[in-house]
Amino acid sequence: MTTTARHDQADTTTRGREKAFERARHSPVVRHEVFQTSLMSALLDGIYDGDMTLAELLGHGNFGLGTFEALDGEMIILDSVPWQLRVDGSVTRASLDQLTPFATVTNFVPTLSEQVNGPMTRAELSSLVDHLGVSANYLYGLRITGDFEWVSTRTVRRQKRPFPPMSQTTSDEPVVRHEHTSGVMAGFRTPLFEQGINVAGCHVHYVDNEHSHGGHVVDFVMNSGVIEVCLGTDLRVRLPLSEAFQDADLAPNDLDQQVRAAEHH
Ligand SMILES: [Zn+2]
């Protein structure tokens, strides 16, 4: 179901929320699986060994995000094509025999969409998604397609063995700002109860239409485009079969802090 609304009129009023609820209620709801391999907490603990090929990963979904063996760049999957965005700024189509230590995918079927006209910050867009009739208790695939005034991204750097925990790898990543860029953001809006299993809140990766730049999205201003949301009701988690995973500390006391530091700076 598609509606058109200027963001400044959209959905922050009681009436807007009621309309959004009506839309959500009348969408055909079917069970929909989100698949992930490994855990965010394992990545935080330095489990960067690839445990699954992209060929196998794509069998579980045509859309999503993740990272590569040894933390060698950000992954974005659009229409079954995995792209590798490295810290040197390169963007390449990843090959199916490459390995991932962590990725989340789904077969993206938009259940709600909203047209955006006029500049909208990341915070405004996030609040718009909140008012689209989504629940805090489900997962959602999130696809944002459009023209951006600017998008700032960062990219993880390939690590050498023995792998350090993620908190020691992300602090020196440069944030790159791409001006006047058009492309697609893909990712997930994940419930709070999933913190550590995945990244609670909105987590999206970006690649421009020419596949010339992108990365893990830090911030942006969107000029126009479409936000699409795909309801996920079922979460399937595949745990790595490795000694490193067996011995990992997956529930540190500062887990919440670590996830925030790694993914939201
Ligand atoms: Zn990311």
Residues whose N, C-alpha, C, O or C-beta is under 5 A from the ligand:
A	BS01	ZN	H216
